[in-house]
Amino acid sequence: MELAFDSKLLRTICESEVHANRELGPMAAEALRHRLADLRAATSVKDLAAGRPRLLDDVGRQHMVIDLCDGYQMVFCANHPKNPVTESGNLDWPRINRVKILWIGGDYV
């Protein structure tokens, strides 16, 4: 999957072990590295298993949440120029292969 980031800070946390350790602590930073590797290796969101991925309907926009550890979570959304949708108008998550990481921190939901 292709990854994008909502901010430079999120990109830095995801790309720098030092920053991730400082912001999240060593255990959550290691879990983040594993979940990011899972995302990059996946063909689509449907391939994700680790971290208890689940949908979060946030004010009409569907996001997904993945647990890291110790209450930390990562939240991301579909990031296609035109996101694939089902006949009912919901995001077609099995066809999503581009995501944007929106948030990493403690207890989002």
C-alpha positions in Angstrom: 0.0 0.0 0.0 1.0 3.6 -0.5 1.3 5.7 2.6 0.8 9.5 3.0 0.9 11.6 6.2 -1.4 14.3 7.4 1.5 16.3 8.8 5.3 16.6 8.8 5.3 15.6 12.4 3.5 12.4 11.7 5.9 11.6 8.8 8.9 12.3 11.1 7.5 10.0 13.8 6.9 7.2 11.3 10.3 7.6 9.5 12.6 8.3 12.5 13.1 5.7 15.2 14.5 8.4 17.5 11.5 10.6 17.1 9.1 7.7 17.5 10.8 6.6 20.7 10.7 10.1 22.1 7.0 10.7 21.2 5.6 7.3 21.9 8.1 5.4 24.1 10.1 2.4 22.9 7.4 -0.3 23.0 4.7 1.8 21.1 7.4 3.0 18.7 8.4 -0.6 17.9 4.7 -1.6 17.5 4.3 1.4 15.1 7.3 0.2 13.0 5.6 -3.2 12.7 2.2 -1.8 11.8 3.8 0.5 9.2 5.6 -2.5 7.7 2.3 -4.4 7.6 0.6 -1.4 5.8 3.4 -1.2 3.3 3.4 -4.9 2.6 -0.4 -5.2 2.3 -2.1 -5.1 -1.1 -5.1 -3.5 0.5 -6.6 -2.8 3.9 -8.4 -6.2 3.8 -4.9 -7.8 4.2 -4.4 -6.3 7.6 -4.8 -8.5 10.7 -2.4 -7.3 13.4 -3.5 -4.4 15.7 -7.2 -5.2 15.6 -8.0 -3.0 12.5 -11.5 -1.6 12.6 -13.7 1.0 11.1 -14.4 4.3 12.8 -17.2 6.5 11.4 -16.0 10.0 12.4 -18.5 12.7 11.5 -19.4 11.1 8.1 -15.8 10.2 7.1 -14.8 6.6 7.5 -11.4 6.1 9.1 -9.7 2.9 10.3 -8.0 2.5 13.7 -5.2 0.1 14.4 -4.0 -0.6 18.0 -0.3 -0.3 18.6 0.3 -1.1 22.4 -0.2 0.5 25.8 -3.3 2.4 24.6 -1.6 3.9 21.6 -3.4 3.8 18.2 -2.9 4.8 14.6 -5.8 6.3 12.6 -5.8 6.5 8.9 -8.2 7.2 6.0 -8.5 6.3 2.3 -6.3 8.5 0.2 -7.2 7.9 -3.5 -7.9 10.9 -5.8 -11.3 9.3 -6.1 -11.9 6.7 -3.3 -13.6 3.5 -4.4 -17.1 3.2 -3.0 -19.6 0.4 -2.8 -23.1 0.6 -4.3 -24.4 1.9 -1.0 -21.9 4.8 -1.0 -19.5 3.5 1.7 -15.8 3.2 1.1 -14.9 0.0 -0.5 -12.1 -0.9 1.9 -11.0 -4.1 0.1 -10.2 -1.9 -2.9 -8.3 0.8 -0.9 -4.6 0.6 -1.4 -3.6 4.3 -0.7 -4.0 5.6 2.9 -3.2 8.7 4.8 -2.1 8.5 8.4 -4.1 11.1 10.4 -3.2 10.5 14.0 -0.9 8.5 16.3 -1.3 8.7 20.0 -3.1 7.4 23.1 -6.7 6.3 23.1 -8.3 7.9 20.1 -11.4 5.8 20.5 
